[in-house]
Amino acid sequence: MTTDQIDPRIYDLYDEYCHSPMTRREFLDRAAAIAIVGGSGLAMAEALLPSYASAQVVSFTDQRIKAKYVDYDSPGGNSGKMRGYLVRPIGDGPFPSVIVVHENRGLNPYIEDVARRAAIEGFLALAPDGLAPIGGYPGNDDDGKIMQKSLDRAKLFTDLLNSARWLKAHDLSNGKLGATGFCFGGGIVNALAVVMGSELDAGAPFYGAAAKTDDVAKIQTPLLIHYAEDDPRINAMRGDFEAALKANDASFEMHTYQGTRHGFHNNSTPRYDKEQAEIAWDRTIAFFKKHLK
């Protein structure tokens, strides 16, 4: 089912499902109850559920990269330990490093694939799993969403901050660190820019919650900020964020991708917009190459 065949009300319901305690069963039941002329709300809802196997861009066996799971200390986090997916380009290094922060459901296959996409561009990429302290991504987004919601949010941020610092100090890193993330992860990138100051060399959040206005003065890193056109919850924060960045003479770019919805970079569901996602990713890679090499 193509993007334009799905009723906008089903998209809105899916966004609510992704960002609330709504269960998959409730999402499907509510979609089925929506009257749609010439179509089925249930079929549209089912089409929006992720299909990770068909969405892989870079295989984990790709000869240009080496990938493995790594464990490292995370003092002050949810358990004191963390785990992530580390992907390196073939070669001796050192490499510029990029942390890839997941959405609100843990380290799913889409985020692992994004880490591999970064690695084939020459970056040492780490995709941390915020759910690692409680067993890790469970293999499905529904349980992952519930697990992530159960975590202490401040400690979860500490785990992701520790992950960024661990990557920056890695033996294969050139000492330059970039950060990108999606939805929840986009908000984390903005928060890392506040907390890390000059420790972070570049940030590229995708449709993430803005930093608090009072904290924007702490941002010292260049930002490349990606927005979907139809994303009321996130876009409501944009005006104040942009004004604060300008008031503090921050280095930033903001881009809105026409015709897109929240999650447009995620190619595992029909929210994906291939043309606009590729433009945003190409911009991100060029931005990181400019600031990290």
Secondary structure, 3 states (H helix, E strand, C coil): CCHHHCCHHHHHHHHHHHCCCCCHHHHHHHHHCCCCCCCCHHHHHHHHCCCCHHHCCCCCCCCCEEEEEEEEECCCCCCCEEEEEEEEECCCCCEEEEEEECCCCCCCHHHHHHHHHHHHCCCEEEEECCCHHHCCCCCCHHHHHHHHHHCCHHHHHHHHHHHHHHHHCCCCEEEEEEEEEECHHHHHHHHHHHHHHHHCCEEEEECCCCCCHHHHHHCCCCEEEEEEEECHHHHCCHHHHHHHHHHCCCCEEEEEEEEEECCCCCCCCCCCCHHHHHHHHHHHHHHHHHHHC
